[in-house]
Amino acid sequence: MKKILILFILFNNISFSQISKNNNLTPYHQVKSTKQLAQLINNNFNSDIDKTKFLFSWLTSNIRFYSSSNNSTLKEPELIVYYNKDDLKRRRKIINDKIAEKTILSKEGVCLGIAITFKKVCDLLNIENELIKGYTKTSPNDIGLKPKFKNHAWNAVKISNKWILIDATYGIKFDSELLKQVPNFNYFNIPKEKIKLTHYPSEKKWRDYIQQVSLSSFSLLPMVWESFLRNDVEIVSPINGKLSNNKNVFITLKNLPQYIDITYKYEKESFSKIPLIKNSGTFTNIVIDDIKPGNILTLYFNNKSALSYIIASK
């Protein structure tokens, strides 16, 4: 334990960008409970933002996300017997505490377990926070399908009297060079205009906070991938993810960086192609003239999936 604390003190002098880059969090695999993790963080970080960033770093580096056969929906307890609202709150806390401890001890969990663990540690750190449940698209095939059940969970943390949105599950990234998980800070303090493209909160409070559209409109948005979100690009048109099978597809983006190369590919094709691109000031017009009805069309930014649309069948 003494060695762990010494390493923690050393990390206190390293920026979080360095921690993220080096993924130097291996010594903390010895953490076996939320209380132990909270104590280590409290002893070595002063501000709430630094504590929250390190919690995000630890979870995304050490907790393995796994999918289950029931992962398309959030699995809730089927029945909780309670006497009043306070008793229900107490019983739910007991259930969630068990989930958080299991996630830390096993070093794996589904999105709900990861989000509950994030909340539990924030509670122990006396950082105001909330668990958010709702919907996300898991594949382009979800475009146009209005979800009936919640399938994802993430967090909001109040720092300096301002809410910041965090998705530790989406923040888990596998580095193929290091052959290990590393934090993806694109999902820490997610801007409202970006998270509303990918997340739909079930609670009205959070829909209003990010100025989310209706659930029907959200379901019709194109599939937005991480390479799109990491840039300050905006979709001008089409904002409907279901495209007609006309002769051409016209996609207009705003603020696309010059260093990004755009290609496209249909779902079952082996090789990507280069579209016709016309720039006009801050706008980039992309023209695709080989339409394949009933197929999924994906735009790539520097060979990484960025936007996916469904082409209507004939």
GUKOL-539578 format. One line per field, with one value per residue (C-alpha): x, y, z; residue in three letters. Coordinates in steps of 0.001 Angstrom, whole numbers. Each point is the difference from the previous one (the first is absolute). Layout:
REM residues N
x <- X|...
y <- Y|...
z <- Z|...
r <- ala|...
REM end
This chain:
REM residues 314
x <- 0|2881|1383|-3441|-318|3459|-912|-3244|1937|2262|-3043|-1199|2744|-935|-2679|-3037|919|3261|-1839|-2351|2850|2189|-2899|2192|-2746|1077|988|-3633|-1178|321|-3087|-2738|-2816|-1651|1004|3668|-67|-1725|2538|2953|-1517|-881|3488|1768|-2230|-1450|-2500|-3235|886|3348|-1653|-2686|2523|2084|-3061|-885|3596|22|-3327|681|3454|-862|-3634|-698|-3325|-1809|-3172|-2608|-2957|-2226|2233|-2452|-2017|890|-711|-1868|-1076|-3305|-1546|917|-2261|-48|-2114|443|2127|2846|52|19|2927|1881|-590|1065|3174|808|-445|2105|2742|283|240|2758|2068|-364|1123|3133|874|-557|1438|-2834|-3565|-2767|-761|-2379|2565|2710|-2297|-1194|3625|863|-2924|913|3584|-1184|-2395|2887|2013|-2952|-226|-3554|-983|-2881|-440|-1643|-1815|-1253|629|2866|292|2157|194|-1184|-2848|-1540|-581|-3717|-871|-1665|1360|-2483|2423|2969|3298|2761|1144|2467|732|-208|2290|-364|3311|203|-3799|-76|-1077|2425|-1046|2113|-286|2636|-1237|496|3263|1544|2412|2291|3446|1247|3604|54|-2338|-1998|-2922|590|-2325|-1738|-555|-2371|-2621|958|-1847|-1853|-1382|-3801|-74|1935|-1626|-3459|1044|704|-1831|-3673|-724|-3255|-408|-1433|2378|3004|-1752|-685|3569|1539|-2916|-760|-2506|-2943|676|-1391|2363|2932|-640|135|3412|2906|2337|2762|3356|2869|2201|-2751|-458|3676|-78|-2058|-1901|-3707|-2552|-1827|-1954|-1437|-820|-2336|1938|-2314|828|-2110|1323|404|2792|2401|616|920|1481|985|2286|1243|3448|1638|3786|2208|2115|-2960|-227|-3534|-834|-3173|-995|-3160|-520|984|2743|3649|1554|-857|-371|685|-3112|-220|754|-751|1074|-1707|1304|-620|-2290|986|-2370|407|-1552|-400|-1410|46|-3163|-673|-3589|-631|3579|1886|2244|2862|2219|3555|2277|3617|-1151|-2055|-3810|-1605|-3620|-2328|-3254|-2520|-906|-3675|-887|-1511
y <- 0|2379|-422|685|3250|1151|-591|1906|3002|-105|6|3145|1902|-1474|1533|-2116|146|-1736|-2569|-680|-221|-2295|-2007|-305|-1272|-3636|270|662|-3440|-797|2086|-2385|2246|3336|1204|-787|1758|3064|178|-137|2741|2173|-304|1021|2467|3257|1334|-1708|222|-1774|-2657|-579|-142|-2556|-2085|40|-973|-2852|-1477|215|-1532|-2777|-1042|-2224|617|-3144|-582|-2508|-1535|2455|3003|1566|1182|1105|-2871|1254|-2002|-1642|640|2098|-318|3262|1849|3618|2221|211|-3773|-398|2438|-1929|-3366|1320|1377|-3411|-1621|2653|-207|-3738|620|2595|-2248|-2927|2183|1169|-3476|-1850|2844|-366|1159|1068|3694|184|-1562|2419|3029|-1162|-464|3498|1379|-1978|1290|3571|-377|-1128|3015|2287|1173|799|-2320|-1785|-3262|476|-2741|71|-1132|-157|-1516|-3120|-391|1744|-2521|1925|3066|698|-2522|1677|-1743|-1430|-763|1799|-1542|2203|1852|2845|2728|3693|1651|3508|1855|3699|182|-1307|-3426|-1929|-3123|-3145|-3418|-2311|-2961|1847|1307|-3481|-201|-2872|1120|-2482|1126|-200|-3030|1371|2246|3750|2899|1783|3512|876|-1487|2090|3325|-725|3192|183|401|-3257|-2234|820|-1730|-3290|-75|443|375|-1533|2704|3300|1994|-1211|227|3662|530|-1149|1396|-3425|-481|-2397|-3738|-500|2654|-1442|-3482|1411|1644|-1606|-2286|2241|-1640|1068|1386|2513|981|663|2863|3200|-1017|713|-1823|2539|-2514|-2519|-347|-2867|-3270|-1622|1190|-361|-2122|2917|232|1825|432|3517|379|3434|451|3128|704|-3132|243|26|-2900|-2403|-2226|-1131|-3384|-2082|-3639|-2054|-2696|-3064|1600|-849|3321|3621|2611|3714|2192|3266|2785|3697|2525|3359|2055|-1973|-2461|-3304|-1542|-3729|-1587|-3766|-1096|-3815|-602|-3488|-236|-2018|377|1742|2855|1033|3070|-367|2689|-1076|-3629|91|-338|3426|14|-2772|296|-2516|213|-771|-3131|286
z <- 0|775|-3523|-1457|1941|-1071|-3633|532|1347|-3030|-2278|1725|-1837|-3388|-2207|-805|-3682|916|2087|-2898|-2496|2078|1479|3091|2298|386|3719|895|-1068|3707|769|1149|1201|-709|3468|-619|-3370|1482|2864|-2404|-2153|2995|1467|-3184|-1863|1254|-2533|-978|-3694|525|2150|-2634|-2841|1795|841|-3701|-857|2483|-1054|-3739|437|2436|-488|-2972|-1705|-1002|-1973|1021|-1792|1881|-624|-2454|3017|3513|2344|3043|3076|-849|3405|3029|3029|1965|2574|-1077|-2248|2494|347|-3799|-251|2688|-1673|-3408|1569|1469|-3425|-1755|2650|-639|-3749|510|2279|-2386|-2918|1862|1275|-3283|-2121|-2517|-519|-2357|-559|2968|2344|-1157|390|3437|1088|-1219|2025|3114|77|-642|2937|2218|-1208|881|-3612|-1102|-2840|-1691|-1865|-3407|-1869|-3549|-3535|-2486|-3456|-45|-3799|-3202|-117|2929|-2201|-122|2719|2969|3115|2496|2825|1544|-1138|1408|3126|534|2561|750|2566|1401|10|989|-118|-3588|-1214|-2183|-1901|124|-1649|1458|-2058|-3285|1449|-24|-2927|-936|-1147|-2606|467|3791|-60|2912|843|142|901|-2860|1356|-2846|2327|3028|208|-3243|-1609|-118|-3780|-409|2586|-1364|-3253|1755|3362|825|3756|1180|2668|-1215|2216|-1979|-3379|734|1202|-3301|-2043|-1416|-2811|209|240|-3518|-1406|1961|-1394|-3544|450|-1876|1921|1379|731|2242|-2785|-796|3640|650|-2510|51|-3118|-435|-2121|-2152|-2098|-127|3678|-849|74|-2545|-3506|-3124|-2862|-2375|-2542|2345|3718|1132|3472|1299|3015|1744|1494|-1378|678|-3095|1260|-188|-3061|-815|-1491|-22|-168|-145|2610|-2030|-2086|619|-999|664|-2756|-306|-487|-1886|2475|-456|2636|460|2901|3197|-1806|-1587|-2524|-585|-3095|-372|-3358|222|1991|1342|1290|3132|1180|2815|-1129|2290|-305|1296|1451|-547|-362|3220|11|401|-1214|-1145|-1964|-1287|-3700|-572|-1960|-3471
r <- met|lys|lys|ile|leu|ile|leu|phe|ile|leu|phe|asn|asn|ile|ser|phe|ser|gln|ile|ser|lys|asn|asn|asn|leu|thr|pro|tyr|his|gln|val|lys|ser|thr|lys|gln|leu|ala|gln|leu|ile|asn|asn|asn|phe|asn|ser|asp|ile|asp|lys|thr|lys|phe|leu|phe|ser|trp|leu|thr|ser|asn|ile|arg|phe|tyr|ser|ser|ser|asn|asn|ser|thr|leu|lys|glu|pro|glu|leu|ile|val|tyr|tyr|asn|lys|asp|asp|leu|lys|arg|arg|arg|lys|ile|ile|asn|asp|lys|ile|ala|glu|lys|thr|ile|leu|ser|lys|glu|gly|val|cys|leu|gly|ile|ala|ile|thr|phe|lys|lys|val|cys|asp|leu|leu|asn|ile|glu|asn|glu|leu|ile|lys|gly|tyr|thr|lys|thr|ser|pro|asn|asp|ile|gly|leu|lys|pro|lys|phe|lys|asn|his|ala|trp|asn|ala|val|lys|ile|ser|asn|lys|trp|ile|leu|ile|asp|ala|thr|tyr|gly|ile|lys|phe|asp|ser|glu|leu|leu|lys|gln|val|pro|asn|phe|asn|tyr|phe|asn|ile|pro|lys|glu|lys|ile|lys|leu|thr|his|tyr|pro|ser|glu|lys|lys|trp|arg|asp|tyr|ile|gln|gln|val|ser|leu|ser|ser|phe|ser|leu|leu|pro|met|val|trp|glu|ser|phe|leu|arg|asn|asp|val|glu|ile|val|ser|pro|ile|asn|gly|lys|leu|ser|asn|asn|lys|asn|val|phe|ile|thr|leu|lys|asn|leu|pro|gln|tyr|ile|asp|ile|thr|tyr|lys|tyr|glu|lys|glu|ser|phe|ser|lys|ile|pro|leu|ile|lys|asn|ser|gly|thr|phe|thr|asn|ile|val|ile|asp|asp|ile|lys|pro|gly|asn|ile|leu|thr|leu|tyr|phe|asn|asn|lys|ser|ala|leu|ser|tyr|ile|ile|ala|ser|lys
REM end
